[in-house]
Amino acid sequence: MRRFPRSFLFILFTLLIDAVGIGIVFPIMPDLMERVGAADVARASVWAGLLMAAYAGAQFIFAPIVGSVSDAYGRKPVLLGALAFLAVDYVIMALAGGLGILLVGRFLAGLAGATYITATAYVADLSKPGDRAANFGMIGAAFGVGFVLGPMLGGLVATVHVTAPFWLAAGLAAANFLFGLAVLPESLSPDKRRPFGRRDINPFGAIAQALRLPGLAVPLACLFLFEFAGMSYATLWAFWGREVFAWSTLVIGLTLSAYGALAAGVQAGLMPVAIRMIGERRLMIAGLVASLISFVGLGFIREAWMVAVFLPIAALSDLVPPTMTAMAANTAPEDRQGLLQGVIASLASVAAIVAPLLFTAVFDRFAGPGAEVYLPGAPFLLGALLVAVILPLAIFGNRAGRAGQAAE
């Protein structure tokens, strides 16, 4: 049985608690938007898209900075600071009575998105190159377990009051901050740190630095497109379920929990075995094919029982980000791991700024009161189109990249 250092286990626990705090909010989004004045489900999804774009916009600005700060000053202070910001954000969300205050709260949460970035760099510090894909998979599994518990708790405590999940999430984040303050060790030794410079403040400059590193352009492009497509789930699952199947908040939470359980099993159980059997590249391609199938299926279904058919297939798509991230991390120098993880998060944030606005507009067009063609699954079909673009790029572009590196 594989043994993990205590510091790595603590990071997994930290991310699990963080994911509980995030997932606890998802089931209540339709009710929350109604509370601040949305007229119908389609319009509520558009407002929720604005909140997600605000979160992603802040993360895009600050993600490379946070990653580079952790390269210069260590992972521990950045990680603890992010947890403190999360606790404040959930209190703001609990007290908010209008869309404007909610937007401020989500912007602060984007700033606090350093938790995942710095934790991933922390794991990269502790891992040998050959172990990184499996260890990044464990990070995904921790989030998966958190999303099993989070939406379930959110659906349950929301029966007390729509803001109750925010207060619970604030308490979890604050407790996690205190726990980390007491026991979290530093992973980046002073001799491996690099100076923080002016160019680290520019998110576009940080992305340009990463793209200039040999072999990173194709994995980063594929990650960007995949994250963009995946935002259709994060943005619309609750609203799509409410519109198509008239799901309650509790049912939305349970379906999200089911997906979290499946994703955790895929990343913690299937991924390490599959990497040894078929390798990272083939596993990535298998995950992309599964993603394409699930997007198309969910785009057209009208019966609730069919969700149980396509949800396990959708969970297999969680094989893609860890394998792509590992390919990028194994290419980047050791003193650029924080920069790289910040850039990956920053690219995901660009996708998360634009995708919610696009997908919710598509949902409003095809599911709103004035829809000429009623097709609430249209955003998932758009996601399928994006994955279809990624497949040849991932297969042939990756081969070309390896050939170019060999020629050098």
N, C-alpha and C positions, 0 to 999 in steps of 0.2 A: 504494500500500500504506500502511495506517495506521501512523503512528509513535507510540510511547508513550514518555513520560518514563522515565528510568532508575529513578526512585523507584517508579513504578507497576509496572515490570517486576520490581523487587525484591520488592514486595508479592505479586505473582503467584507468584514463586518461593517466597517464604516460606509461602504458603498451600498450594502444591503439596507442599512437604516436610511440612507439618503434616498434610495429608490422607494422605500416605503413612504417617505414624506412626499415624493413626487407623485407616485401612483395613487395615493390616497385622495388626490384632488380630481383625477380624471373623471370618475363617474358623475360628479356633481356639476360639470361644466354646463350642460343644458339648463339645469335649474338655476345655476349662478347667473347665467346670462339673462334668464327671465327675471331674476331678482333685480337686475340693474336696468331692465326696460326693453329687452328684445321682444319683438312682436310674434315671431314664429320660429320654428326649428331652423329653417334655412338662414334667416337673418341672424339668429343666435350663433350659428356656425361662423358667419362672417365676423362678428364681434370677437369670438374666440380666436379666430385667425389673426386679428389685430393684436391680441394679447400675446400670442405665440411669436409674432413678428417682433414685438417690442423686446421680448426675452432674448430672441436670437440676435437682434441688432446689438444689444449690450454685450452679448457673448462674443460677437464678431469683433467688436472694438477691443475688448479686454482679453480675449483668450490668448493671443500670441504674447501679449505683455505678461500675463500671469505665468505662462509656460517659461518665458525667458527669465522672469524674476526668480522662479524656482530653480533655474539653472545657475543663477548667480548667488542666491541667498539660502538655498535649501528648500526641500519639499514641505517640511513640517509647518513653518509659520504660514505659508500660503494656504495649505490645506485647512488649518484651523481657522484662518480668517474667512475662508469661504463658508465654512459651517456656521460661523457666527452671523454672516450676512443672510444665510438661508433662514435662520430662526427669526430674524427681523422681518424678512419678506413675508413669511407666513402670518405674522401678527398683522402686518399691513393688509394682507388679503382678507383676513378675518374681519377687520374693522371697516373695510371699504364699502361704501354705499353707492358708488357710481363708477362708470367705466374709466374715468380719468385717473382715479386713485388706483384702480386695478392695474392700469398701464404703468404707473410708477412702481407698483409692487413687482410687476413682472420684469421691469428694467433692472431693479435691484437683484432679482433672482438670476438674471443673465450674468450680472457681475459675479454672482456667487457660483456660476457654473465652473469655476476653477476646481471644484471638488473632483470631478471626473478627470480633468486634464492632468492635474498634479498627481492624482492617485495612479493614473496610467503610467506617467513618467516614473513614479515611485516603484511600480512593478518592473518597469524596464531596467531600473537601477539594480534590482535584486535578481534579475533573471539572466541566464545564459542565452545566447542567441537562439539555440535550438529549442529552448523551452518557452520562448516568448509567445508563440501562437497559442499554445495550450494555456499559458498563464493569462493572456488577454481573454481567452475563452472563459476562464474562471471569473474574470471581472464581469463579463457579460452574464455569467450564471448567477453571480451575486445580485446583479440588477434584476435578473429574471425572478429570483426568489423574492426580492423586494416587491416586485410588481405582482406576485401572487398574493402577498399579504396586504399591500397598500390598497389596491382597488377594493378588496374584500372589506377591509376596515372602513374605507371611505363610504362604501355603500351602506354599511351597517350604521356607522355613527351619524350619517346624514339623515337617518330617520329621526334623530333627535332635533337637529337643526342644520340648515344648509351650510353654515359656517363652522360647524363642529369639527370637520376634518382638518381645517386650517389650524385650529388651536392644538389639535393632537399632533399635527406635523411640526408645529413650532416647538412643542415640548420635546419631541424626538430629536430634532436638530440641536436644541440647546443641551440636552443630555449627552448627545454624541460629541459635541464640542468639549464638554467637561471631561468626558472619558478620554478623548484624544489628548487633551492638555496634560492629563496625568500619565499616560502610558505610551504615546506614540514616539518612537525613536526617529532620528534623522537618517535618511538613506543615502544622501549624496555627500561624500566626504569633501572637505575643503579643497583638496588637490585636484578634484574633477570639476570644480566650478569654473564658470567663465564670466568675464565682466559683462555687466548690463550696459548696453549702449543706446544711443539715440535711435538707431535704426530699428531697435526692438520695439519701439513705441508705435511704429507704423505697421498696421496689420497687413497691408498690401506688400510692404517691404519684407515682412517675415515670410509671407507666402512665396514671394519671388526667391528668397534665399533657399527655401526648401525645394522649389521646383528646379533650381540650378544644380542640386545634388544629383549625381548620376543615378538613373533608374527609378526616380521618384515620380516623374510626371504622370505615367500611366496609372499606377496605383492610386495616386491622389485624385486624378480625374474620375476614375471609376468609383472611388469612395464618395466623391461629391454627387455624382449622378444617382448613386444608390441611396444616399441619405435623402436626396431630393424626393425620390420616388417613395421612400419609406415614410415621409412626412404625411402622406395621405392617410395612413393608419392613425398616427398620433393626433392629427388634426380632426379627423372626422368620425372615428369609431363610435363615440357616444352619440353624435348627432345622426349618423347613418342608422345606428341601431334603434334610436328613438323614432326616426322617420319611417323606416321600412318595416320594423317588427313591433313598434310601440313598446320597446323595452323600458322597464322601470330603472331607476338609479341602481337598485340592488342587482338587477340582471346585468346591467352594463358592467358593474364592478366584478361580478362573477365571471363574465366572459373574458375580461381583461386579466383576471387572476388565472384563468385557465391557460391563456396564452403565455403568461409569465412562467407557469409551471412547465409548459412544453418547451419554452425557450431555455429555461435552466437545464432541463434534461438534455437538450440538444448540445448546449455549449459545455456543460460539465461532464456529461456521460458520453455522448456520441463523438464530439469533436476530437478529444485526444486519441481515441481508438482509430477514427477515420483518417486522421493525419498520418498515423503510422502505416495504415493500409494503402492509401491512395495518394498521399501527399497534399500539400497546401493548395496548389494550383487547381488540381482536379476537384478538390473539395469546394473551393470557391465557385467553380463552374457549376457544380451540382446545386449549390445554394442559390445561384442565380436562376437556374432552370426552375427550381421549386418556387422561387419568388414570382416568376412569370406566370406559372400555373395558378398560384393562389390569387394574384391580382385579377386575372381574367375571371376566375370562378366567382370571387366575391363581387365583381362588377356586375354580374348578371343574376345572382340568386335572388329568390323572392320568398323562400321557405326557411324558417329559422333553423330547422334541423340540419340544413346543408352547411351552416356555419361550422358544425362539428366535423364535417368532412374536410373543409378547406383550412381550418385553423391549424391542424398539425402540419400541413404542407407549408403554410405561412411561417411556422416556427423554424422550419429548415432554412429559411432565408437568413436566420441569425448566424449561420455559418460564414456568411460573406464578410461582414466588417472585421472580425478578429483575424481572418486569414489575410485580408488586404492590409490591415494595420501591421501585422507581423512582417509582411514582405517589405513594407516601408521602413519599419524599425530596424530590420536586419541590414538595410542599405545605409541608413544614416549613421554618422559617427556617434560615439558615446557621449560627447559633450554637446550634441545637438538633439538628444532625445526629448528634452523638455520643449525645445523649439518645435520639433516635429509634431509632438502631440498637441501643442497649442495651435499649430497650423491646421492639423486634421480637424480639430474642434472648430476652428475658425471657418474652414470650408463648409463644415456641417452647418454652421450658423448662417452662412450666406444662403444655403439651401433652405434653412428654417425661417429666414426672413421672407423669401420670395414664395416658397411652396405653400404655406398656409393661406396667403393672400390669393394665390392661383387656385388651389384646390377648393377653398371655400367659395370662391366666385363660380367655379364650375358646378359645385354642389347647389348653390343658390339658383344657378341658371337651369339646372335639370331637376331640382326638387322643390323649388319655390312655388308660391301660389300662381305665378304667371308662366310656368314652364310649358313650352310648346311640345317638347318631348320629355316624358317623365322617365328619367333614368338616374336615380340617386346614386347608383354605383359608378357613374361616369368618372369620378376622380380616381377610382381604383384602375379603371381601364387606361387612364392617362399614365398611371404608375407602371402598368404593364408595358406601355410603349417605351418608356424610359429604360426599363430593364432590357427590353429587346435591343436598344441601342448599346447598352453596356456589354452584352454578351460577346459580340465580335471584338470589341475593344479590349476586353479582358483576356480573350483567348489569343488573338493575333498580336495585339499591342504589347502584351507581356513578353511574348516570344521575341518580338523585335527589340524590346528593351534589353533582354538578356543577351541577345546577339551583339547589341551595341556595346554593352559592358565588356563582353569577351574580346571585342575588337580593340578596345582601349587597353 
